[in-house]
Every structure is written in structure tokens, then in C-alpha cells.
């Protein structure tokens, strides 16, 4: 299992065979998506493999929202609400800083 999937499962207290819902629709979340992509060179520093940057999505949601800057604030806010609702520990200040960083790009695009 890839490192980012292990991080997601561990953070949410899931076993590999547990049902994993999409954080947007509650349908089966088949993809663990990096909200901020790792880039072509991978992620040698590991700073993108953290629960604050990992969201479960359906394949259709991944195709629609993934790796598109104008959906970053939408995904970050949805993911933050999901983590809060599930009472999963995360770095809220980190997430808010990422939201602020993308707000100028995302204004009036959704």
C-alpha cells in the first residue's frame, strides 16, 4: 500500500478492508487524492503526504476536481469540515494557511 494511503487510513483509524467513503458524496472513495499535487518528481521531502493534504474521492470526483487550482479552496474546506466532523486531529492553522494561499486563484470560479 502506498505511503499516502497508509497515512490516510491510520489518521482515520481505518483498516485496509474498511469502507472508505468519499468526503464529498459518501459514495465509495476509491481514490486518495493529494489536494496539493506532489508534482512530476514525486514528493521526496514528504511534506505533501499528510492528512491535511489527503482526501478520499470517487473516481468521478477525482477527475472533476483533482489537480485543478480553481477547486483547491473548495477541496480544502470540504476536507477540513470532514476532519472536524469525524474529530480527526489535524493542523488547522496549516490548512487555513493553504486556503488563504489559494483564495486569490479560486475567487469567482465555482
SEKOL-111309 format. One record per residue: x, y, z of N, C-alpha, C, O in turn. Coordinates in pm, whole numbers, plus 50000, padded with zeros to 5 digits. Example, Ala and Ser with C-alpha at 12.3 -4.5 7.8 and 13.67 -1.06 7.14 Angstrom:
513194943150780512304955050780513204967050780514244966850846/512854977550708513674989450714512905000350787513415011450804/
//
This chain:
500844988350000500005000050000500895012450000501885013150073/500535022149917501325034349907501295042250038500345041450116/502375049850059502545057150185501375066450215500905066950329/500915073950116499835083550142498525076550179497735081950256/498295064850124497095057150160497215051950303496235052050378/498415047550340498645043150478498415054550576497795052650680/498905066450542498725078150629497245081350645496775084050755/496505080950534495075083950540494355073850629493585077650717/494615061050606493955050550684494305051550832493425050450918/495575053650862495995054551002495345066651070494865065551183/495335077951003494755090051060493275088551091492785093851191/492565081351005491125079551024490795066851101489615063951125/491815059251139491575046951215490925035951132490135028151184/491255035451004490675025450915491635013850892492855015750889/491095001950877491854990550826491764991050675490874997550619/492674984050607492694984450461491364979850401490944984950298/490694970150465489454964650410488204972250455487104968650413/488334982550537487184990350582486614998550466487325002250373/485325001250475484685010050379485265024150395485405029150507/485595030250283486185043650283485315052550195485385051550072/484495061250257483615069550177484315081750119485315086550172/483765086550009484195099449956483825109950059482745109450118/484715119450079484435130250173483445140350117482925148650191/483185139749986482245149149924480845143449912479865150649929/480735130349882479425124649850479035112449932477885108049926/479945107050009479725094950087479625082350000479355071550052/479825083649870479905072049781481265065349805482115071149873/481495053449751482805047049774483975055849729484055059949613/484865058749822486045067149795487195058549746488005053649826/487275056649616488265047649559489645053949544490635046849531/489715067249545490995074149528491325082449652490475089749703/492565081349699493075090749799493875101049721494935098149667/493335112949717493865123649632494705133349714494325137149825/495855137249659496655148149717496015161249671496015164249552/495475168849764494835181449728495845190549658495575195749550/497015192349718498125198949651498975187749593499545179649667/499055187249461499715175849396501195174949432501845184849466/501705162749422503105160149455504025164749344505205167249368/503525165949224504365170249112505015158449042504965147149090/505605161148930506205150748848507385143848916507655132148888/508065150649004509235144849070508895137049196509785133249272/507595134649218507215127949341507215137849455506945149749436/507515133049574507495141649691508615137449786508345132049894/509865139749746510995134949826510995140149970511425133050061/510515152349992510535157950127509405152350213509445153350335/508375146450150507275140650223506275150650277505375146850351/506415163550243505535173650300504115173350244503215179550300/503895166350136502545165350078501805153150132500585152250118/502525143650192501915131650249501555134050395502235129350487/500475141550414499985144750548498465145150540497905148150435/497815142050651496355141050650495695153850601494635153250539/496285165250627495705177950584495645179250432494885187450380/496425171350361496515172250215495925159950144496045158850022/495315150850218494815138350160493305137450177492795138550289/492595135450068491135134750070490675122549990491205119749883/489675115450044489095104049972488025109249877487135116849916/488125105049750487175109249647486755097249563487465087149557/485605098349498485245088549397486125091249275486765101749266/486155082149182486925084249059486375096248982487145104248930/485065097448976484445108648904484815122048969485125131748899/484765122549102485135134949173486605138149152486985149749136/487445127749153488875129749131489105135748992489895145048976/488415130348892488545135648756488035150048746488605158148674/486945153148818486345166448809487135177048885487355187948834/487565173749009488155183749098489665182849114490315192549153/490235171249085491635168849116492605176949030492405178448910/493645182049095494735189049027494275201148946494865204348843/493245207748993492745219948928492745231049034492005230449132/493575240949011493765251449113492475258349152492325262349268/491555259849061490325267149094489395259249187488375264649231/489715246549217488935238749313489675236549445489165229549533/490855242249461491665239749581490965244149709490915236549805/490425256149712489765261049833488545252449863488295249049979/487785248849762486625240049779487035226849845486405222649942/488075220449792488525207549847489095209149988488805201050076/489905219350010490485221450143489405223850248489475218350358/488425232150215487355234950311486495222550337486135219850451/486165215150232485375202950249486125192850334485545186350421/487425191550308488255182050384488375186350530488315177850619/488545199250555488655204150692487355201550768487385197250884/486205204050704484915201250769484775186350800484275182550907/485215177850707485135163350727485985159050847485525151450932/487215163850852488095160350964487525165151097487585158051197/486965177251098486355182551221485155174151263485005170751380/484305170751166483115162751195483475149051252482795144051341/484555143051199484995129851243485905130451366486325120151419/486195142851412487085145051528488475138951507489055133051598/488985140651385490325135951348491305147251378491105158451331/492365144751455493355155351482494065159751353494485151351273/494195172851337494915178151221495395192151255494985198051355/496295197251171496865210551190495965220851120496115223451000/495045226551196494085235951139494765248451085494375253550980/495775253351154496475265351105497145262750970497155271550884/497705250850952498295247350823497235247950713497455253850607/496075241850740495005241650640494495255750609494265259150493/494315263850712493865277550689494875285550609494505293950527/496165282950632497195289950554497145285750408497365294050319/496865273150380496765268250242495515274250176495545277950058/494415275050251493195281250197493465295750160493085300150052/494105303150250494425317250222495325318550099495185327850020/496255309050082497175309549969496435307649835496825313449734/495385299649836494655296849711493435305549688492875305449578/492995313049787491795321149770491885330849651490905332049578/493005337649628493045346549511492865339149379492315344749284/493325326849372493215318949249491795314049230491315312849117/491105311349340489795304849335488615314249336487495309749317/488825327049358487705336449364486875335949236487395336449125/485565335049255484585335449145484795324749039484485326848922/485305313049080485495302548978484575290748997484475282248908/483895289749112482985278449134481565283049120480635275149135/
//
